[in-house]
């Protein structure tokens, strides 16, 4: 699903018009599509009273056509016009259908408006369109105030965007409609997936205007919104003759004496998403606390220094990468200097050959065996403390394997970029794309409405903001999910998009199961992955 700004949408419509789909046809399809969405959510429409708030632009026309379609289905309709629409055939159609209407200027005390709103079951918001810029004019502000004041009586369905939102940057007017459902036309507008606008959007639906395929203006847009349909297409098939090797091996290098849970959550998530085998590379002292609760994993016990991964552990990891198809570094590491050195040695692969003297853990080396001096790293995810330590390495972006996936939250992004968190949060799309291109890797900027950006200019927003995921450990779960998908051979950008969407949906599932988002634990999110996959088929 494309994510467009206002100028891009206008260009798409203009090209479609030139290629045979007139603006009038687009409006007709938009209005009919909106009506179909409303009937899907409110199947007893014949018993409903519907008020359409009609502006002077195309959104107002869409609202009228939707009202006409709902009238055919038996609803009792009423059109409230912000301004007279002179020489408008749509007004004639309302009159022919015997649908009552009123113009704002003929209702100076808003008595008619309040009466109709108090009786309404549904309100179609077609006042202000995607071209709106703050502030709201006084006449429209009066109507919006009335809508918000009486909103508890009815559900509001906004056409393309709630009136009062800047669809390019997400700014919200003092008087702004808060929709229960927003029905976008052909594509979702960028501003709707930006705060504070997102808080006014409600459920997002999209109507396909059936425009000609191959529109250059549409193809040029590289921004997308993650959907169930696109994620389902990315998941690998599970053939009957498959074996564990079919679905790859993920190595999870995680944990320290203070953060054992991070390793377990990440590894468990990698398994839940479908990896064939998960090998846990952990500092030796935390093995006893993890092994009993994670019998499915295999273990690579790493040299440690006071319970954190020690620098020379890089040799052991590099020695054991032959069958690894994806690697995760960072969860639960801590930020000790010896672990930073481990990361540097792991990424550089420039190790002096050295004889192994002491066996550590369950993967043992022969006494006279030498370590390789060069290693080709598999696809990699870098998360949590791994990102903070990465920032301390010179030219770190050049050390990473091609298209590595970085998964910072805003605080970690601030460490990586040197930018204030407030600046990052106010320009999430632009900053994510800028640094993905600059670094040459896939960037997952976490948070409400997570942004995924690729070095080639592709960008995707996950259209979910879920407080259930505002909990320690859920980032480790996301990192494990993405790693497990990489292990199965899904390309890095696609793995990140699908992983973020599945993670967010698992948060919703977990919240519904436990009964409240405040009660969700990271382990609940891991357990919910299976239910999300079942829905995807």
Secondary structure, DSSP 8 states (H G I E B T S, - for coil): -BEE-HHHHHHHHHHHHHTT--HHHHHHHHHHHHHHHHHHH-TTGGG-EEEEEE-SSHHHHHHHHHHHHHHHTT-EEEEEESS--TT-HHHHHHHHTT-EEEEGGG-TT-HHHHHHHHH-SEEEEESS-TT--SS--HHHHHHHHHHHHTGGGSEEEEESS-TTB-TTT--B-SS----SEEEEESSEEGGGGSTTGGGGT-EEEEE-----TT-HHHHT--EEE--HHHHHHHS----TT--GGGG-EEEEE---TT-HHHHHHHHHHHHHTT-SEEEEEEEGGGHHHHHTT-TT-EEEEE-EETTEE-TTHHHHHHHT-TT-SEEEE-TT----HHHHHHHHHHHH------B--S--SSS---TT-B--S-----SEEE-THHHHHHTTSTTHHHHS-TT-EE---HHHHHHHH---HHHHHHTHHHHHHHHHHHHTSEEEE-STT-EEE-TTS-EEE-----GGG-STTHHHHHHHHHHHHHHTT--HHHHHHHHHHHHHHHHHHHHHHHSSGGG--HHHHHHHHHHHHHHH-
